[in-house]
Amino acid sequence: MSAPNRDHAPIAITMGDPSGVGAEVTVKALARCSAASRSGFVVVGDRNTLERAAEATSIDLGFHDLGTLSREGSVALVHVPVEGLPDRFGVLSPRCGEACFQYIRTAVEMAQSGAAAGIVTAPINKEALNSAGHHYDGHTGMLAALTGAKSSFMLLASERLKVIHVSTHISLKGAIDRARPERILATIRAGNDHLKRIGYEKPRIAVAGINPHCGESGLFGTEDDDYVRPGVETAKAEGIDVVGPISADTVYHRAFQGGFDLVVAQYHDQGHIPIKLVAFDTAVNVSLGLPIDRTSVDHGTAFDIAGTGKANHVNMLSALDYASRLAGRRLELEEAQ
């Protein structure tokens, strides 16, 4: 993994649901980093949970309060106390949902103040979050609300396939209703801006259709002609290298083979299925449209294996690496201005 640039603030890692695998994959991933790389991160979460995760995985990884002296290789920690945590893994609990929210809010405040260069999020449980009174569809909506962003976009990034979504955690009927020219145009713009930021001079973007074969001139629906095409044409007029709509049953293969740098998916499963097929352990969830940088693992809390030492940390390593690249790139752009 590339080392974080020490000229910028540390990157905050939110621990996720205390009953899930978040603490475990965080501990395992940081243990794989060099001491120099480890010093570029700070965990926001619960000390006891992290120490139990380290014990369950037989990892000798110390934690020290952020800003205090520590032994080499120890991990900086912002301990956020939340009363009533179950103190065991694999439990669906409103108190864990409250903890998730408090960790994320703390990390967002750090990023907005400049105390953190960005955030990396471990998985949360949506049922626990909502049972605690925080009614969000997941990280993306919560982060938009906490940062005051008008809208946000989910991008799933892997080495050979990148997908950005017009909509995510809503019903399929709601997703079709949301796929309007304005939202499709905003999604194309967000993806184009992000790829330029990470080094693509002129990103090649393809927009997937909604209906089978993009509706076949109205035989299978008119949404592609009525809504998708106008959004694409407006983006083209702005100078963006974008084509579409292209039938979703072929566009991902073409992108995976190198034909496009980014695919715009119309709804959650249309984008998630191909990414999870080709890059299940390495795809990174990136939030676009926010005033802060955020990456995340692309898996859930896995209560069934939490605390057993079986959780795979490769996805967390990818998320840490992507966040480090974004932080370094942000610093380069600031210095160039």
Secondary structure, DSSP 8 states (H G I E B T S, - for coil): -----TTS--EEEE---TTSSHHHHHHHHHHHS-HHHHTTEEEEE-HHHHHHHHHHTT----EEETTS---TT-EEEEE---TT--SSSS---HHHHHHHHHHHHHHHHHHHHTSSS-EEE----HHHHHHTT---SSHHHHHHHHHT-S--EEEEE-SS-EEEES--SS-HHHHHHH--HHHHHHHHHHHHHHHHHTT-SS--EEEE-SSGGGGTTBTTBSHIIIIIHHHHHHHHHTT--EEEEE-HHHHHHHHHTTS-SEEEESSHHHHHHHHHHH-TTT-EEEEESSSS-EEE-SS---TTTTTTT----HHHHHHHHHHHHHHHHHHHHHHH-
